[in-house]
């Protein structure tokens, strides 16, 4: 799986969801590789690509509904949102 495909899918999904909603990285992985063992292997690359997109200012990485600094270590459950979303917007169920 190429970084370009992962990037394109992340950007497609966050744009479709809008600025006040977020996606789980697993949604991206599952869209790219529907088979469970395959999408689970993609989770690391999806998270890494999401951090790079956040560092470039294109998306936000959220922890507990709040944007986090993408240059800091990001651990645990995260969600992704198009840059410029609002704090306290509707969030889907947290999973990762």
N, C-alpha and C positions, 0 to 999 in steps of 0.2 A: 504494500500500500504506500503510495507516495504522499509526501507532505502536501503537495498541491491538491490532491483529492480530499485529504483531511481538512485542509484549510477551506476549500470550496464548500464542503458539507457543513462545517461549523458556521460559516458566514451565511449560507443559505438558510439554515435552521434558525439562527438568531434573528435574521431579518424577517423571516416569516412569522416568528413569535411576537416581534415588536419590542419597543423600548421598555415596556412596563412588565414584561414577563421574561422568564428565563427557561433554559433548557438544561438537561442533565447531559454530561459528556457521554454517558452510555447510549443516549438517543442517537448521537452521531456515530458511535461505533457500530450500533445495531443497524443503522441505515446503510453503512458501508459493507458490513459483513454480518448477515442475519444469523448465521450458525453460531451457537453459544460459545464454543471454545474459540472460534475465530474472533468474535467481537470482544471477548474478554482480553485476548492478546493485544487488541488495538487500544485498550484503555490508556496505557502509558503514553503511546504516541499522540493520542487525542488530547490528553491533558497537557503534554509538553507543547503541542502546537497551539493550544488555547492560551497558554502562558505567553508564548511569543506574540500572538495576536493582541493580547492585552498590553504587553510591553510596547507594541506599535500603536496603541490607542484605538484599535478597531473594535474590540469587545471589552467587557468587564468580567472578571472572575469574582464570583460571590461566595462568601462563607456566611452562613446564618443570615442570608438576605442582604448583606452589606458588601460593597466592593472592597477588595483587598489589594494591597500593593503587589503588583505582579513581579517586582524584583525581589520580594521576600520569599522565603520558603513557604510553599502552599501545601498543606497536608489535610487529609480528611475529605469529607464530603464537600464538593464544590458544585456550583451551577454557573452557567454562562449566559450573558446578556449582551445585546448590541450596546456599544458605547453610547452614553448619554441617557441611560435608563434612569428611572426615579427610585430613590430609596423608599422602601415600604410598599413597592408595587406588588401586585399579586404574584406569588411564587407557587409553582407546582410542588408536588410532594418531593422532598429531598431524597435523592438516592444517588449512588455512584459506585 
